[in-house]
Amino acid sequence: MHVQSTGNGKKEVTGANVLVAIFGEKDSHAVYYLHQQGVTRLDVVNFIAHGIKKSDPPEPTKAGESAAENEESGEKNEKQSPLEQYTQNLNQLAKDGKIDPLIGRHYEVERVIQILCRRRKNNPLLVGEAGVGKTAIAEGLAWRITQKDVPEILAEAQVYSLDMGALLAGTKYRGDFEQRLKGVLKSLKDKPNGILFIDEIHTLIGAGAASGGTLDASNLLKPALSSGQLKCIGATPFTEYRGIFEKDAALSRRFQKVDVVEPTVQETVDILKGLKSRFEEHHSVKYAVAALQAAAELSAKYINDRHLPDKAIDVIDEAGAAQRILPPSKRKKIITKTEVEEIVAKIARIPPANVSNDDRGKLKTLVRDLKSVVFGQDKALDVLSSAVKMARSGLGKDDKPIGSFLFSGPTGVGKTEAAKQLAYIMGIELIRFDMSEYMERHAVSRLIGAPPGYVGFDQGGLLTEAVTKKPHCVLLLDEIEKAHPDIFNVLLQVMDHGTLTDNNGRKADFRNVIIVMTTNAGAETMNKATIGFTNPREAGDEMADIKRLFTPEFRNRLDATVSFKALDETVILRVVDKFLLQLETQLAEKKVEVTFTDTLRKYLGKKGFDPLMGARPMQRLIQDTIRRALADELLFGRLMDGGRLTVDMKVTTDEKGVETGEVQLDIQPLPKKEGKTKPEPESAETN
């Protein structure tokens, strides 16, 4: 007996090497008894080298092994059927209760049964979007077979689901994959009642093919499919069917297409009623009928990237899981509509239907909070806040955005600031687009994505991607009149139906978005001086210019055109206080306590007021006077370590009556705290 070491650098011979060498003695009693137990030399080598047990799929035989070893491996393969190794028996899973029953889909199941009973090309192909129930139809067919709820010709049928992972696992050499697949097909041909189910059948095209080769798994199936010897059910999404499967005409003609459409909301409710007992048993809860109705309706309405009934089933499943992870004292025994609404709100990232106490407080003080930061525009803020409160109360329109507003008026009167403060007060995101960047016709593709064939067409558009990521937000389209007119046409469907489709076919949901567009159209008309005894111009007089700039269909879809009036002298002092408060907050971070005198406030209000430019000149005046004077003191002067500051304005009038102001800074050190006054002189004495 020749004993060969493992070749891994070890010099001693172990018992494992001896056991492998024993198989070289074909006529010995030891080999006879090992064969009686079903143990081959390959089993021992695999277990020693790789830890692979007898129950694992057999490794392919290597070229250097003898013919006797190939026979031993063949004996093992005969004991383990390829159907047991590479497929799952759906009939057995249905008997064991591991498959949910099929509710509805009577037409699709009858079509599948009818095609399976054909003499030739008896292969149905289930085509539909992901999540509509293609796999459930095949599993439901197996379940109906076990319940004797099929025609007599299929009463003894067995449905086997092909496991592509097991089929590919461990295929090291060319031909291993094909050998396994041929074994599965041969076993099915030997079973006249066997039906092969291949989920995601488009993955067979190209599977197992060598680099540049044409022989793949789909070509191995073609002869058996056309002759009628093999009954095969395939399932594939519509996109892959068009892009991959349909291109192989020889394969697609061997299948009969069965369209699986998305069920209606009422059909989904029936499906949920049929499945709820399984989820009730798993989560130890009960589902109210209203909860199932809400799960179907709300998921269809707000979860747009998936399909019924899959998304509705996920909602009730997660609602049960949410109760299961709570402490026992807080768990609810019955899942109601309220719990389902909370789950849908989390999945869709939208505000819940039931307004929380925190949100109720924000909505109650919304008008007051807006008017405290945007001055002189009470009418415009009332319109804006009423639209938000109406939507949150449930009285708004379901298929439109929360509100679509066009803010018009002169520059610097608070149009953009109102949108920013609305997002800040409500605690939602602000998405701002400067429409001066979209003046060209081709700029539309930046918003909704480039058309197919262009660079970056698969990346989506800036607008659609932003709203998809943040579906509850304030969308600010600043200076909309500067955009190209084609962009107005894109916004029509947003304001009318609350959706926008990008060039990849994905829909962005705008139903929880507040759309605010600002424009300076008509500002020049408002600023023209009136001649004679005509009335002074008021907010709203610019509508003629707005009608000339925007098309009737665009204006007709707006909820309101809100006119912001020019600021007057009564409001300007409040604007001064707001800007000075911002400066005071910045100085407080530098440990500077500041006081502004009334003389300074009145001077800024008089010099910074410009009825044509709004509040922006005030900001520039404060920057040129106060901030510039404080910069050196903060960096190099007496305010490096903080201090008390009083800012005054010395006003002088020249011979022509022109007033000029000079900023005066009175800087005092901060008072020392009592706890720190004692140790400082002690340290000075010791030094």
ZAMARGU-4260 file (C-alpha; in steps of 0.2 Angstrom, whole numbers, plus 5000, padded with zeros to 4 digits):
<rodrens>
0) 5000/5000/5000 | 5007/5017/4995 | 5003/5031/5007 | 5005/5049/4999 | 5006/5064/5011
5) 4995/5079/5009 | 5008/5089/5000 | 5006/5104/5012 | 5023/5104/5019 | 5020/5091/5033
10) 5033/5077/5035 | 5023/5065/5045 | 5009/5053/5039 | 4993/5054/5048 | 4978/5042/5049
15) 4969/5053/5036 | 4982/5049/5023 | 4981/5031/5027 | 4962/5031/5026 | 4963/5039/5008
20) 4977/5026/5003 | 4966/5011/5008 | 4954/5015/4994 | 4969/5010/4982 | 4966/4992/4988
25) 4951/4988/4978 | 4949/4970/4984 | 4951/4973/5002 | 4938/4971/5015 | 4940/4988/5021
30) 4935/4996/5005 | 4921/4984/5004 | 4913/4989/5020 | 4916/5008/5016 | 4906/5005/5000
35) 4893/4997/5010 | 4891/5013/5020 | 4891/5023/5004 | 4908/5031/5008 | 4919/5035/4993
40) 4937/5041/4992 | 4931/5057/4985 | 4920/5060/5001 | 4935/5057/5012 | 4946/5069/5002
45) 4933/5082/5002 | 4930/5081/5020 | 4949/5082/5025 | 4953/5096/5012 | 4938/5106/5012
50) 4927/5101/5027 | 4913/5096/5014 | 4901/5083/5022 | 4892/5068/5013 | 4876/5078/5012
55) 4884/5092/5002 | 4883/5093/4983 | 4896/5082/4975 | 4912/5090/4969 | 4915/5087/4950
60) 4928/5073/4947 | 4945/5079/4941 | 4954/5073/4926 | 4968/5064/4935 | 4956/5052/4945
65) 4953/5034/4939 | 4938/5027/4931 | 4934/5017/4946 | 4932/5034/4956 | 4921/5041/4943
70) 4910/5026/4945 | 4909/5029/4964 | 4905/5047/4961 | 4891/5041/4949 | 4884/5029/4962
75) 4883/5044/4974 | 4874/5055/4961 | 4861/5041/4958 | 4857/5041/4977 | 4855/5060/4977
80) 4843/5066/4963 | 4847/5082/4955 | 4829/5088/4959 | 4833/5086/4977 | 4849/5095/4976
85) 4845/5110/4964 | 4826/5112/4966 | 4813/5115/4979 | 4797/5105/4979 | 4783/5118/4980
90) 4770/5104/4983 | 4779/5098/4999 | 4781/5116/5005 | 4762/5119/5003 | 4758/5103/5012
95) 4770/5109/5026 | 4761/5126/5027 | 4776/5136/5022 | 4767/5144/5007 | 4753/5156/5009
100) 4737/5153/4999 | 4733/5161/4983 | 4718/5174/4984 | 4711/5179/4968 | 4720/5178/4952
105) 4707/5166/4945 | 4710/5172/4927 | 4729/5170/4927 | 4729/5153/4936 | 4716/5147/4923
110) 4727/5153/4909 | 4742/5145/4916 | 4733/5128/4918 | 4726/5129/4900 | 4744/5132/4893
115) 4751/5118/4903 | 4739/5106/4896 | 4744/5110/4878 | 4753/5096/4868 | 4768/5107/4862
120) 4776/5122/4869 | 4766/5120/4885 | 4776/5134/4894 | 4767/5149/4902 | 4778/5164/4905
125) 4771/5176/4919 | 4776/5194/4915 | 4772/5209/4926 | 4780/5222/4937 | 4790/5217/4953
130) 4778/5214/4968 | 4762/5210/4958 | 4762/5192/4963 | 4770/5182/4949 | 4779/5170/4960
135) 4763/5169/4971 | 4754/5162/4956 | 4766/5148/4954 | 4766/5144/4972 | 4747/5146/4972
140) 4746/5133/4959 | 4756/5121/4969 | 4745/5124/4984 | 4729/5121/4974 | 4736/5105/4968
145) 4738/5099/4986 | 4720/5105/4989 | 4714/5095/4974 | 4707/5111/4967 | 4714/5108/4949
150) 4708/5099/4933 | 4710/5080/4933 | 4725/5081/4921 | 4735/5091/4934 | 4729/5081/4949
155) 4746/5072/4951 | 4757/5086/4946 | 4773/5091/4956 | 4779/5109/4954 | 4798/5111/4957
160) 4806/5128/4959 | 4824/5129/4951 | 4837/5136/4963 | 4849/5145/4953 | 4861/5148/4967
165) 4862/5130/4971 | 4864/5126/4953 | 4879/5138/4951 | 4887/5135/4968 | 4903/5125/4967
170) 4905/5125/4948 | 4923/5127/4946 | 4926/5120/4929 | 4919/5122/4911 | 4904/5110/4909
175) 4900/5108/4928 | 4885/5120/4927 | 4878/5112/4911 | 4880/5095/4918 | 4870/5099/4933
180) 4856/5108/4922 | 4855/5093/4910 | 4853/5082/4926 | 4838/5092/4932 | 4830/5092/4914
185) 4833/5073/4913 | 4825/5070/4929 | 4810/5080/4925 | 4808/5071/4908 | 4807/5055/4918
190) 4793/5062/4928 | 4778/5065/4917 | 4769/5075/4930 | 4784/5086/4934 | 4783/5105/4931
195) 4798/5116/4932 | 4796/5134/4939 | 4810/5146/4935 | 4809/5163/4944 | 4818/5177/4936
200) 4820/5167/4920 | 4829/5181/4911 | 4844/5176/4922 | 4846/5160/4912 | 4851/5170/4897
205) 4870/5171/4898 | 4871/5159/4913 | 4885/5147/4912 | 4892/5154/4895 | 4911/5155/4893
210) 4918/5172/4889 | 4913/5176/4871 | 4903/5159/4870 | 4885/5157/4864 | 4881/5141/4873
215) 4871/5146/4889 | 4858/5139/4900 | 4844/5145/4889 | 4850/5136/4874 | 4850/5120/4884
220) 4832/5122/4888 | 4826/5126/4870 | 4825/5108/4863 | 4815/5101/4878 | 4804/5116/4878
225) 4798/5115/4860 | 4795/5096/4860 | 4783/5097/4875 | 4793/5084/4885 | 4796/5098/4898
230) 4783/5108/4906 | 4791/5125/4912 | 4783/5140/4921 | 4794/5156/4919 | 4792/5173/4928
235) 4801/5189/4924 | 4798/5208/4926 | 4791/5217/4911 | 4807/5228/4909 | 4818/5212/4909
240) 4806/5204/4897 | 4808/5218/4885 | 4826/5221/4887 | 4833/5203/4888 | 4821/5189/4886
245) 4812/5196/4871 | 4828/5198/4861 | 4830/5179/4861 | 4816/5176/4848 | 4820/5157/4848
250) 4817/5156/4867 | 4803/5168/4869 | 4792/5159/4855 | 4793/5143/4865 | 4784/5152/4880
255) 4766/5159/4880 | 4766/5176/4888 | 4753/5178/4903 | 4752/5196/4908 | 4750/5198/4927
260) 4743/5216/4930 | 4743/5225/4947 | 4727/5221/4957 | 4715/5235/4961 | 4714/5242/4979
265) 4698/5232/4982 | 4707/5216/4976 | 4721/5220/4987 | 4710/5221/5002 | 4703/5204/4998
270) 4721/5197/4997 | 4725/5205/5014 | 4709/5198/5022 | 4715/5181/5016 | 4733/5183/5022
275) 4729/5192/5039 | 4728/5176/5049 | 4746/5171/5045 | 4752/5188/5051 | 4741/5188/5066
280) 4748/5172/5071 | 4766/5178/5068 | 4764/5195/5077 | 4752/5189/5090 | 4740/5204/5086
285) 4723/5206/5077 | 4720/5217/5062 | 4704/5227/5060 | 4696/5228/5044 | 4698/5247/5043
290) 4717/5244/5045 | 4717/5232/5030 | 4707/5245/5020 | 4719/5259/5025 | 4734/5248/5021
295) 4728/5245/5003 | 4722/5263/5000 | 4736/5273/5008 | 4750/5262/5000 | 4743/5264/4983
300) 4742/5282/4986 | 4758/5287/4994 | 4771/5273/4990 | 4775/5275/4972 | 4790/5265/4969
305) 4782/5248/4972 | 4767/5239/4967 | 4751/5231/4975 | 4749/5219/4984 | 4767/5218/4989
310) 4768/5236/4997 | 4751/5234/5006 | 4757/5217/5013 | 4773/5225/5019 | 4763/5239/5028
315) 4753/5227/5038 | 4768/5216/5041 | 4778/5231/5048 | 4763/5237/5058 | 4763/5221/5067
320) 4782/5221/5069 | 4781/5239/5077 | 4769/5232/5090 | 4779/5217/5093 | 4795/5226/5098
325) 4786/5237/5111 | 4786/5233/5129 | 4771/5222/5134 | 4763/5235/5143 | 4762/5247/5128
330) 4757/5234/5115 | 4741/5235/5106 | 4731/5219/5103 | 4722/5226/5088 | 4730/5235/5074
335) 4719/5250/5069 | 4719/5262/5055 | 4730/5274/5065 | 4744/5262/5067 | 4744/5259/5048
340) 4744/5278/5044 | 4759/5280/5055 | 4768/5266/5046 | 4764/5273/5029 | 4770/5290/5034
345) 4787/5283/5039 | 4789/5273/5023 | 4784/5287/5012 | 4793/5300/5023 | 4777/5311/5024
350) 4768/5319/5038 | 4756/5307/5047 | 4737/5310/5044 | 4734/5312/5063 | 4742/5329/5068
355) 4753/5327/5083 | 4752/5340/5097 | 4769/5347/5092 | 4763/5350/5074 | 4746/5357/5081
360) 4756/5370/5091 | 4766/5375/5076 | 4751/5377/5065 | 4742/5387/5078 | 4755/5400/5079
365) 4761/5399/5061 | 4754/5416/5056 | 4761/5425/5071 | 4778/5417/5069 | 4778/5422/5050
370) 4773/5440/5054 | 4786/5441/5067 | 4800/5439/5054 | 4792/5445/5038 | 4785/5463/5040
375) 4772/5473/5031 | 4765/5458/5021 | 4751/5452/5032 | 4739/5448/5018 | 4752/5438/5008
380) 4756/5428/5024 | 4738/5425/5028 | 4735/5417/5011 | 4751/5406/5013 | 4747/5400/5031
385) 4729/5396/5027 | 4734/5384/5013 | 4746/5375/5024 | 4733/5373/5038 | 4719/5367/5026
390) 4731/5354/5019 | 4735/5347/5036 | 4717/5347/5042 | 4713/5335/5028 | 4702/5347/5018
395) 4715/5350/5004 | 4715/5341/4987 | 4723/5324/4987 | 4730/5324/4969 | 4738/5341/4970
400) 4753/5349/4979 | 4749/5357/4996 | 4749/5374/4988 | 4756/5382/4972 | 4759/5401/4974
405) 4767/5415/4964 | 4774/5428/4974 | 4775/5445/4965 | 4782/5461/4970 | 4797/5473/4970
410) 4814/5466/4975 | 4819/5465/4994 | 4801/5465/5001 | 4802/5447/5009 | 4796/5435/4995
415) 4811/5423/4997 | 4812/5426/5015 | 4794/5421/5018 | 4797/5404/5009 | 4813/5401/5020
420) 4804/5406/5036 | 4789/5394/5032 | 4801/5379/5030 | 4810/5384/5046 | 4795/5386/5057
425) 4787/5370/5050 | 4803/5360/5053 | 4804/5354/5035 | 4817/5355/5021 | 4819/5370/5009
430) 4824/5365/4991 | 4829/5381/4982 | 4832/5383/4963 | 4838/5399/4956 | 4829/5400/4939
435) 4842/5411/4932 | 4852/5396/4929 | 4838/5389/4917 | 4837/5402/4904 | 4841/5391/4889
440) 4829/5378/4882 | 4841/5363/4885 | 4841/5367/4904 | 4825/5358/4905 | 4835/5342/4905
445) 4844/5347/4920 | 4827/5347/4930 | 4820/5331/4924 | 4835/5322/4917 | 4844/5320/4900
450) 4835/5310/4886 | 4841/5292/4883 | 4857/5292/4873 | 4865/5307/4881 | 4878/5307/4895
455) 4870/5305/4912 | 4853/5300/4906 | 4852/5287/4920 | 4856/5299/4934 | 4839/5307/4934
460) 4835/5326/4935 | 4839/5338/4949 | 4821/5343/4953 | 4814/5325/4952 | 4829/5318/4962
465) 4828/5331/4976 | 4809/5329/4978 | 4810/5310/4978 | 4823/5311/4992 | 4813/5324/5002
470) 4795/5322/4997 | 4789/5334/5011 | 4797/5351/5008 | 4795/5369/5003 | 4800/5370/4984
475) 4807/5388/4981 | 4809/5392/4962 | 4817/5409/4964 | 4814/5422/4950 | 4804/5411/4939
480) 4802/5424/4926 | 4820/5422/4921 | 4818/5403/4916 | 4815/5398/4899 | 4796/5396/4894
485) 4798/5377/4891 | 4801/5375/4910 | 4783/5383/4913 | 4776/5368/4903 | 4785/5356/4914
490) 4778/5363/4929 | 4760/5362/4923 | 4758/5343/4927 | 4766/5346/4944 | 4753/5359/4949
495) 4739/5350/4941 | 4742/5332/4946 | 4755/5332/4959 | 4768/5321/4950 | 4782/5324/4938
500) 4789/5310/4927 | 4808/5310/4923 | 4816/5304/4907 | 4818/5286/4915 | 4800/5285/4918
505) 4801/5287/4937 | 4788/5298/4945 | 4792/5310/4958 | 4777/5314/4971 | 4774/5332/4974
510) 4758/5330/4984 | 4766/5335/5000 | 4776/5349/4993 | 4773/5368/4995 | 4778/5376/4978
515) 4783/5394/4980 | 4788/5404/4964 | 4794/5422/4966 | 4794/5435/4952 | 4799/5453/4950
520) 4787/5455/4935 | 4777/5471/4936 | 4790/5479/4948 | 4795/5492/4935 | 4776/5496/4932
525) 4774/5498/4951 | 4789/5510/4952 | 4784/5522/4938 | 4779/5539/4946 | 4761/5543/4943
530) 4756/5560/4934 | 4742/5571/4938 | 4728/5567/4951 | 4728/5548/4948 | 4728/5536/4964
535) 4745/5530/4969 | 4749/5512/4964 | 4745/5498/4975 | 4749/5479/4977 | 4740/5470/4963
540) 4743/5483/4949 | 4757/5472/4942 | 4744/5459/4936 | 4745/5465/4918 | 4763/5462/4917
545) 4761/5444/4925 | 4747/5440/4912 | 4758/5445/4898 | 4773/5435/4905 | 4764/5419/4910
550) 4752/5409/4899 | 4734/5407/4904 | 4735/5388/4908 | 4750/5392/4919 | 4741/5405/4929
555) 4725/5395/4930 | 4734/5381/4939 | 4741/5393/4953 | 4732/5392/4970 | 4735/5411/4972
560) 4745/5425/4965 | 4751/5434/4981 | 4756/5452/4979 | 4770/5459/4990 | 4768/5477/4992
565) 4783/5489/4994 | 4789/5493/5011 | 4784/5510/5019 | 4792/5520/5033 | 4781/5513/5046
570) 4788/5496/5043 | 4806/5500/5041 | 4810/5502/5059 | 4805/5484/5062 | 4817/5479/5048
575) 4831/5489/5057 | 4827/5480/5073 | 4828/5463/5064 | 4845/5466/5057 | 4852/5473/5073
580) 4845/5458/5082 | 4855/5447/5070 | 4871/5457/5073 | 4868/5456/5092 | 4867/5437/5091
585) 4883/5436/5082 | 4892/5448/5094 | 4885/5438/5109 | 4895/5423/5102 | 4910/5434/5104
590) 4906/5438/5122 | 4901/5455/5118 | 4886/5463/5126 | 4879/5477/5114 | 4867/5491/5115
595) 4860/5501/5101 | 4854/5519/5104 | 4838/5526/5097 | 4848/5539/5087 | 4856/5525/5078
600) 4840/5516/5074 | 4832/5532/5067 | 4847/5536/5056 | 4847/5518/5049 | 4829/5519/5046
605) 4830/5536/5037 | 4846/5532/5027 | 4842/5514/5023 | 4825/5516/5017 | 4823/5514/4998
610) 4805/5511/4992 | 4812/5504/4975 | 4825/5492/4983 | 4816/5486/4998 | 4826/5480/5013
615) 4842/5475/5005 | 4850/5493/5005 | 4847/5493/5024 | 4858/5477/5026 | 4872/5485/5015
620) 4871/5501/5026 | 4873/5491/5042 | 4888/5482/5034 | 4896/5498/5028 | 4894/5507/5045
625) 4893/5496/5060 | 4901/5480/5055 | 4916/5488/5047 | 4919/5498/5062 | 4918/5483/5074
630) 4929/5471/5063 | 4946/5479/5069 | 4940/5480/5087 | 4936/5462/5087 | 4952/5456/5079
635) 4965/5468/5086 | 4957/5480/5098 | 4948/5481/5115 | 4934/5468/5110 | 4946/5453/5108
640) 4941/5446/5125 | 4923/5452/5124 | 4916/5467/5133 | 4901/5479/5134 | 4898/5489/5119
645) 4886/5504/5116 | 4884/5509/5097 | 4878/5527/5094 | 4877/5538/5078 | 4884/5556/5078
650) 4873/5565/5065 | 4880/5581/5057 | 4872/5592/5044 | 4882/5601/5031 | 4879/5618/5023
655) 4868/5610/5010 | 4857/5601/5023 | 4864/5584/5019 | 4865/5573/5034 | 4880/5562/5037
660) 4883/5550/5051 | 4898/5544/5061 | 4898/5528/5071 | 4903/5530/5089 | 4908/5515/5099
665) 4908/5516/5118 | 4918/5500/5124 | 4918/5494/5142 | 4926/5479/5149 | 4915/5465/5156
670) 4913/5466/5175 | 4924/5453/5184 | 4915/5439/5193 | 4916/5438/5212 | 4923/5421/5212
675) 4938/5425/5201 | 4943/5442/5209 | 4951/5434/5224 | 4964/5422/5216 | 4970/5435/5203
680) 4979/5447/5216 | 4985/5432/5226 | 4994/5425/5210 | 5001/5442/5207 | 5008/5443/5225
685) 5016/5427/5223 | 5025/5432/5207
</rodrens>
